[in-house]
Amino acid sequence: MAKKPKRSKSVSEWSSQLRSHALACRANVPLPKRDELSPAEDWQRRIVGSSLVNWLRKFGPRFLQERAVLSKLLEIDREPFIVFTSDIPGLVAASEILGANHERAGVLLEDEFDSLLRQVEDPNYCWHVHVWSVFRKVIAPTFEAEARTKYPIRDGTTYWQHSEGTMWAVNAGRGGDHLWRWNGQTPELLEEALTHWVA
């Protein structure tokens, strides 16, 4: 019989469990140094880093303000913990930007966060906001089909699918997927929010 996830009683309890989980994850999968990344990964690190800084300065405060206004109605905490998920290059960027022990934010790989939620539930976003910015290892077939129709590419170049989004409550969030072209040396943004969604 599957073990039932624990239910936290406060933001501090939930974030403490996330921090312990994050420490164990980084012990198992340490982050590389910036100069150990490949040229493609380093570009992705820069792009995700820029995306995270943009969220912290521009989009995040708006989401958090909206959440605070509706917190009583939705029965969620006014000051949630922010969980940022990405891939390895994205976590390298996030660790540089947020530092190792940010008081209101933590960083995990996507599968590490999924694993945490199986142990410590918060399905109603009472204690956390989920923010992500990640380059997909496998491009979604429908996304690639639209990209090929609108922006055909030559041999030797590839598409990159960059997914960004925020969920701050049940059925409350937004995100999109940006289309990039990689020629082996530099990326080029072909279309911002080629696909997007609002919940």
MOPE-V815769 format. One record per run of one state. SS is the DSSP state (@ for helix, = for strand, . for the rest). FROM is the first residue (numbers start at 1). TO is the last residue. If there is no record, write none. Layout:
BEGIN
ss->SS from->FROM to->TO
ss->SS from->FROM to->TO
END
This chain:
BEGIN
ss->. from->1 to->5
ss->= from->6 to->7
ss->. from->8 to->10
ss->@ from->11 to->28
ss->. from->29 to->33
ss->@ from->34 to->36
ss->. from->37 to->38
ss->@ from->39 to->74
ss->. from->75 to->80
ss->= from->81 to->86
ss->. from->87 to->87
ss->@ from->88 to->98
ss->. from->99 to->104
ss->= from->105 to->109
ss->@ from->110 to->119
ss->= from->120 to->121
ss->. from->122 to->127
ss->= from->128 to->135
ss->. from->136 to->140
ss->@ from->141 to->150
ss->. from->151 to->157
ss->= from->158 to->169
ss->. from->170 to->171
ss->= from->172 to->182
ss->. from->183 to->186
ss->= from->187 to->198
ss->. from->199 to->199
END
